[in-house]
Amino acid sequence: MTATETVTAMEPVDELGELPLDHVRGVTGHVVVVDGEDHAGDQAVAVWHASATGIPVGAWIKPVSLLAGDPAAADELLRLTSHRALFDWDAETGSRLLGALAGWAGREPVAEPPAVLLPDVLAEITEHRRAYEAAVEEHHRELKSKPTPLSWRRHIPVVDSWPEFVPAARLHPPAATCPVAVRALHLVRALAWAAESWQQTETARARRTYLTDRFGPATTLPPRWLRQLRHAQSATAERP
């Protein structure tokens, strides 16, 4: 399965309700790279494209037997990872597979491919929520009034591993007959979950003018996350 990629510029807005969540200025998006069994039970590599906010836009599954014996096929799959940040719980699997694809294609591997890691994303969202909550308390202390706390529709779990995150976030794996596709799609769901959590955070903040005045207009992604996507865009811009 393939899909045509589209990148459209979109300015930050004060309210996110009308923002098309697959359009973010200056970035292409994420890539999930995993391995496992395909529908036939053979070892395979799956490459999944997702937009900046986790909307799946393309998928490719190739057997390892093909990739290891066909440099052109390996190179084609490797090129599909360009301009995108790896998304995973950690960078180990993606880096390993990018290295394998580069070796099969006869190319030099990227030493440290740009990555957006889920623990970093969760920590960044939590960091901003705490800053917003502290600002609400400060604002009401100055007014000598009783604060109305910010209400988050979704809790950001404090976990140390992917197996802990999945039940804590109630992020059930997708139903599919291809194990490697299940693994890839599960990560894409986690990406979308995180992006939606940030959207909910910014929507709640943007309803309070004094928070918008202090922290600026709502944005589609938090700054460090967005910075990694832009780094991925520029880091592979000149890749042949």
C-alpha positions, 0 to 999 in steps of 0.5 A: 500500500502506498500513499501520496504525501502532502505538506501544507503550511498552516499558521498557529491559531488561538483555538485548535478546534478548526485546525486541520491536524495533518498540516504543520508548517515546515515538516513532513512528519514521522516514520515508524520502522519495525520488523516482525512477521508478515501475513505469511509468517516471514520476517519483514520490515514495515515502514509506516508514514504518519503526519506530524500529528499521527495521521497514517498516510502510507505503509510499506511491508517488505520481506527481509529475504527480498531486501537482503538480496536486492539492493534496489529494493532496500534503497527504495525502502530506505528513501521512504524514511527521508525527511521524517523523524523516527517515532518509537518508545526508544530509538533502538529498533528504528536505528537498527533497521535503518542501519540494516537497510543501508547495508543491504542498499550499499549505503552509509548508515546515518549515525544518529537518525532524528527521532521523536521518542514517546517518553520525551513527548509525554514529559514535554506535555507534562512539563507544559501542563505544570507550567500552565497550572502554576500560572493559573495559581499565580494569576489568582493569587494576584487577584486574591481569588479562588482559582479554577483549576485547569481540567485535562480531559486525558491524563498523561501517565507516568510510566517507564516502558511501552508495556506499562504505557499501553494499559495506562493509556488504554491504547489497545493494539489494532486488529490485524492478521499481520503481526508487523503491521499490528506493531507499526499501527500500534505505534502510530496510534500512540503518536496520534494519542500524544498529539491529541493530548497536546491539542486538548492541553492547548485548547484548555489553555487557550480558553484563558486569555491571561494564559494566551497572553503569557505563553502565546497562541496555541500551537499544534505541537510542543516546541521540542517535538516540533524542533525534532521534526524540523531537524529531520526535514533538514537533516535528510534534505540533501540525502541522494 
